[in-house]
Amino acid sequence: MPLRVASILLRLLADVRGPAAEAARDRARAVVTDCLDRLRHRFGARWVPVQEQLAHQTRAVLTTADCLR
């Protein structure tokens, strides 16, 4: 199951009860967890504080504007 499908399925089944829904949620959670683990391993994902994210995005926008002049 692709990551996007698993994520959508988790949202759709959030309030649904029953064994079939629980099994589908478990499978979708496993797909999401596996994909996230592989992404973390491949790209070295780490938490970046919001202020640092904002500063980086601001610099990128300003640099782009300078290049377009």
Residue pairs with C-beta under 8 A, 6 or more apart in sequence:
1 9
1 27
1 28
1 31
2 31
3 31
3 32
3 35
5 28
6 27
6 28
6 29
6 31
6 32
6 35
7 28
7 32
9 24
9 25
9 28
10 25
10 28
10 29
10 32
13 21
13 24
13 25
13 28
39 45
